[in-house]
């Protein structure tokens, strides 16, 4: 799936800028303490091949102010990985605009490009001519590395970062973890990692981590929970220390607290995670 990036700000109409970034990843880059005989994955990203509609380009040129669109697709040497990750990128793009409509499940390229059209056109409709700031839509997949755990199988780790700004005090960032099993060519979820009937025990450990995080922010847990109660996020990945649970802004704290990550150490997950997702002893 080929991609490119268009940013026509301060450019003559029909001016398209294509950028390309490439990273070769070989060996255990992220979690060397867990990895041995790491698999080789060639990972790159390319900006989506996109051009603003004529009407938007004309207004960009006239106003000297154009939406900033930076959407990348993953391009590895594994087609099945590209397909899963890039469909998720498309879905994030499709749901990037604030709307009262239900969340869309669409993942196709055509719907994504139509969503970008709509996003760009919204700036031209919503913003007065004298406004100098612009709308931003940024979505980028990134290869984090891999882990080799209990049964010696590699798991490939990715993250999709996004940022949407359409005015106000700040934009809305987001980060989403993706864990893949190359052997089965499937995405691995928290439910896949847990042994049967262990969800409640995992939830309790996550709540303990939440309490520790609240205390680290110099907050009283009981008072804090009144405004920001604990919820379990299924946005998880594996590290050299344990399971990381990522939260989006406003999920368990105010915007100023960012995107918190709660960590549950592997030592506490024995009997809860399946052996293949725990370090070998």
Secondary structure, DSSP 8 states (H G I E B T S, - for coil): --------TTS-TT-----EEEEEEES-SS-TTT-SS--EEEEEEEE------HHHHHHHHHHT---EEEEEEEEES-HHHHHHHHHHHHHHHHT-S--SS-------HHHHHHHHHHHHHHHHHHS-TT-----EEEEEEEEEEEEE-TTS-EEEEEEEEEEEE-SSS--EEEEEEEEEETTTTEEE-HHHHB-TT-HHHHHHHHHHHHHHHHHHTT--HHHHHHHS-------EEE-SSEEEEE--TTSSS-GGG-S-EEEEEGGG-BTTB-GGGS---
